[in-house]
Amino acid sequence: MPGLFRPAIGFAALLLSLPAWAGGVVCEPPSYRPENSGPERELCAIQAAAKRFLDQQNIRDKTDWKPLGPDIRMMFDPCVAPLGATWAIYGGRKSVMVSCDRAVPSAYERKWKVAVDVYGESEQLNYHLHKAASAFVRRENARRKSNRKAGYPANETQVPKCVIPLAVEWRDRSRSSVDVICRTAVHTTWGKGFWRVRIPVE
């Protein structure tokens, strides 16, 4: 398969070092038409394999996971065996690992695998955590005549959606971070009903 990434195709270490999603692969018509320079067929096959796996898990566990990727910048040799899929933790986040055990004979490497990030309607967006922390820090700035800013939670943060307003408090006396707190979250099979997430403050 020609292209910029061709020499690196099949190296699992390289594939896993890339982010699992960048830009969003859309594989359904009318957005996806292979004849109109749509995404690579293998990317759509990877997305489909991840979705089939998640659909089965959602039925079993009463969850609502959906695939976010794969990374539109990746290229893969076609697989001649059914793609496998299983849960994995990649970059600290819940993901689906899609694997090919037998690529076409002309492939640079006969096997490959890639992590696909997942998201769900029951997941609290990290942006909302940042927004709650920022509102708290702005109030504290007005009270203390300071000029601090709230950052974002760690990339691997993944918590269930909160069903009551988020609470925020300083994490320690140094005021270098705050905790965003949820005392009642939606019931899931993958997260806790009570959680707190650290947000750095500069």
Secondary structure, 3 states (H helix, E strand, C coil): CCCCCHHHCCCHHHHHHCCCCCCCCCCCCCCCCHHHCCCCHHHHHHHHHHHHHHHHHHHHHCCCEEECCCCCCCCCCCECCCCEEEEEEECCEEEEEEEECCECCCCCCCCEEEEEEEEECCECCHHHHHHHHHHHHHHHHHHHCCCCCECCCCCCCCCECECCCCEEEECCCCCCEEEEEECCECCCCCCCCCEEEEEEEC
